[in-house]
Amino acid sequence: MTHKRDERPSASRRPPVVFVGRNSRGNWVAREQSGIFGGLFLTRAQALKYALAENDHHPEAIVEVSVEIDLDIAGDRTEAV
């Protein structure tokens, strides 16, 4: 016997916005809008794969930025855009 999960998205829960771009050293960065999670990557594809996995596969909530971005390791909560 199998049970189906109710997979309807909750109207009150939005997926986290993840910024993807390059840092000053040319590495690819994927960073959640508030700095809750993120990582450094060698390729754009790796950064996008991570971003999709972390935001529950919502490509509409991934923003590729053209400005330099960095991981928030100092506690600075400045927006990337």
C-alpha positions as protocol buffer text, in pm:
chain_id: "A"
residue {
  index: 1
  type: MET
  ca { x: 0 y: 0 z: 0 }
}
residue {
  index: 2
  type: THR
  ca { x: 135 y: 343 z: -90 }
}
residue {
  index: 3
  type: HIS
  ca { x: 48 y: 679 z: 49 }
}
residue {
  index: 4
  type: LYS
  ca { x: 54 y: 992 z: -162 }
}
residue {
  index: 5
  type: ARG
  ca { x: 183 y: 1307 z: -8 }
}
residue {
  index: 6
  type: ASP
  ca { x: -14 y: 1622 z: -66 }
}
residue {
  index: 7
  type: GLU
  ca { x: 229 y: 1805 z: -295 }
}
residue {
  index: 8
  type: ARG
  ca { x: 36 y: 2125 z: -339 }
}
residue {
  index: 9
  type: PRO
  ca { x: 263 y: 2421 z: -262 }
}
residue {
  index: 10
  type: SER
  ca { x: 172 y: 2627 z: 39 }
}
residue {
  index: 11
  type: ALA
  ca { x: 58 y: 2975 z: -59 }
}
residue {
  index: 12
  type: SER
  ca { x: 224 y: 3121 z: 250 }
}
residue {
  index: 13
  type: ARG
  ca { x: 563 y: 2954 z: 197 }
}
residue {
  index: 14
  type: ARG
  ca { x: 784 y: 3096 z: -74 }
}
residue {
  index: 15
  type: PRO
  ca { x: 1105 y: 2931 z: -186 }
}
residue {
  index: 16
  type: PRO
  ca { x: 1423 y: 3105 z: -77 }
}
residue {
  index: 17
  type: VAL
  ca { x: 1572 y: 3344 z: -332 }
}
residue {
  index: 18
  type: VAL
  ca { x: 1926 y: 3241 z: -426 }
}
residue {
  index: 19
  type: PHE
  ca { x: 2169 y: 3478 z: -597 }
}
residue {
  index: 20
  type: VAL
  ca { x: 2423 y: 3323 z: -835 }
}
residue {
  index: 21
  type: GLY
  ca { x: 2720 y: 3515 z: -969 }
}
residue {
  index: 22
  type: ARG
  ca { x: 3096 y: 3554 z: -953 }
}
residue {
  index: 23
  type: ASN
  ca { x: 3308 y: 3690 z: -674 }
}
residue {
  index: 24
  type: SER
  ca { x: 3615 y: 3913 z: -711 }
}
residue {
  index: 25
  type: ARG
  ca { x: 3838 y: 3608 z: -764 }
}
residue {
  index: 26
  type: GLY
  ca { x: 3625 y: 3470 z: -1046 }
}
residue {
  index: 27
  type: ASN
  ca { x: 3474 y: 3185 z: -844 }
}
residue {
  index: 28
  type: TRP
  ca { x: 3104 y: 3115 z: -877 }
}
residue {
  index: 29
  type: VAL
  ca { x: 2894 y: 3193 z: -570 }
}
residue {
  index: 30
  type: ALA
  ca { x: 2546 y: 3075 z: -481 }
}
residue {
  index: 31
  type: ARG
  ca { x: 2405 y: 3260 z: -182 }
}
residue {
  index: 32
  type: GLU
  ca { x: 2062 y: 3275 z: -25 }
}
residue {
  index: 33
  type: GLN
  ca { x: 1925 y: 3630 z: -16 }
}
residue {
  index: 34
  type: SER
  ca { x: 1971 y: 3668 z: 362 }
}
residue {
  index: 35
  type: GLY
  ca { x: 2298 y: 3477 z: 375 }
}
residue {
  index: 36
  type: ILE
  ca { x: 2144 y: 3174 z: 547 }
}
residue {
  index: 37
  type: PHE
  ca { x: 2324 y: 2933 z: 314 }
}
residue {
  index: 38
  type: GLY
  ca { x: 2564 y: 2949 z: 25 }
}
residue {
  index: 39
  type: GLY
  ca { x: 2875 y: 2807 z: -135 }
}
residue {
  index: 40
  type: LEU
  ca { x: 3169 y: 2861 z: -368 }
}
residue {
  index: 41
  type: PHE
  ca { x: 3194 y: 2668 z: -694 }
}
residue {
  index: 42
  type: LEU
  ca { x: 3430 y: 2626 z: -987 }
}
residue {
  index: 43
  type: THR
  ca { x: 3157 y: 2635 z: -1251 }
}
residue {
  index: 44
  type: ARG
  ca { x: 2827 y: 2809 z: -1312 }
}
residue {
  index: 45
  type: ALA
  ca { x: 2659 y: 2470 z: -1357 }
}
residue {
  index: 46
  type: GLN
  ca { x: 2771 y: 2358 z: -1010 }
}
residue {
  index: 47
  type: ALA
  ca { x: 2644 y: 2681 z: -853 }
}
residue {
  index: 48
  type: LEU
  ca { x: 2306 y: 2651 z: -1025 }
}
residue {
  index: 49
  type: LYS
  ca { x: 2273 y: 2283 z: -930 }
}
residue {
  index: 50
  type: TYR
  ca { x: 2339 y: 2372 z: -566 }
}
residue {
  index: 51
  type: ALA
  ca { x: 2096 y: 2665 z: -577 }
}
residue {
  index: 52
  type: LEU
  ca { x: 1819 y: 2444 z: -717 }
}
residue {
  index: 53
  type: ALA
  ca { x: 1879 y: 2174 z: -459 }
}
residue {
  index: 54
  type: GLU
  ca { x: 1875 y: 2422 z: -172 }
}
residue {
  index: 55
  type: ASN
  ca { x: 1562 y: 2608 z: -280 }
}
residue {
  index: 56
  type: ASP
  ca { x: 1360 y: 2291 z: -342 }
}
residue {
  index: 57
  type: HIS
  ca { x: 1392 y: 2307 z: -723 }
}
residue {
  index: 58
  type: HIS
  ca { x: 1236 y: 2648 z: -787 }
}
residue {
  index: 59
  type: PRO
  ca { x: 1428 y: 2798 z: -1082 }
}
residue {
  index: 60
  type: GLU
  ca { x: 1208 y: 3108 z: -1071 }
}
residue {
  index: 61
  type: ALA
  ca { x: 1365 y: 3193 z: -732 }
}
residue {
  index: 62
  type: ILE
  ca { x: 1723 y: 3189 z: -864 }
}
residue {
  index: 63
  type: VAL
  ca { x: 1861 y: 3528 z: -968 }
}
residue {
  index: 64
  type: GLU
  ca { x: 2181 y: 3542 z: -1169 }
}
residue {
  index: 65
  type: VAL
  ca { x: 2356 y: 3868 z: -1091 }
}
residue {
  index: 66
  type: SER
  ca { x: 2611 y: 4059 z: -1296 }
}
residue {
  index: 67
  type: VAL
  ca { x: 2768 y: 4238 z: -999 }
}
residue {
  index: 68
  type: GLU
  ca { x: 3032 y: 4072 z: -783 }
}
residue {
  index: 69
  type: ILE
  ca { x: 2890 y: 3882 z: -488 }
}
residue {
  index: 70
  type: ASP
  ca { x: 3057 y: 3713 z: -194 }
}
residue {
  index: 71
  type: LEU
  ca { x: 2954 y: 3470 z: 72 }
}
residue {
  index: 72
  type: ASP
  ca { x: 2840 y: 3641 z: 390 }
}
residue {
  index: 73
  type: ILE
  ca { x: 3102 y: 3516 z: 633 }
}
residue {
  index: 74
  type: ALA
  ca { x: 3136 y: 3839 z: 832 }
}
residue {
  index: 75
  type: GLY
  ca { x: 2769 y: 3873 z: 925 }
}
residue {
  index: 76
  type: ASP
  ca { x: 2703 y: 4157 z: 678 }
}
residue {
  index: 77
  type: ARG
  ca { x: 2344 y: 4125 z: 551 }
}
residue {
  index: 78
  type: THR
  ca { x: 2382 y: 4358 z: 251 }
}
residue {
  index: 79
  type: GLU
  ca { x: 2166 y: 4269 z: -49 }
}
residue {
  index: 80
  type: ALA
  ca { x: 2346 y: 4154 z: -365 }
}
residue {
  index: 81
  type: VAL
  ca { x: 2126 y: 4360 z: -597 }
}
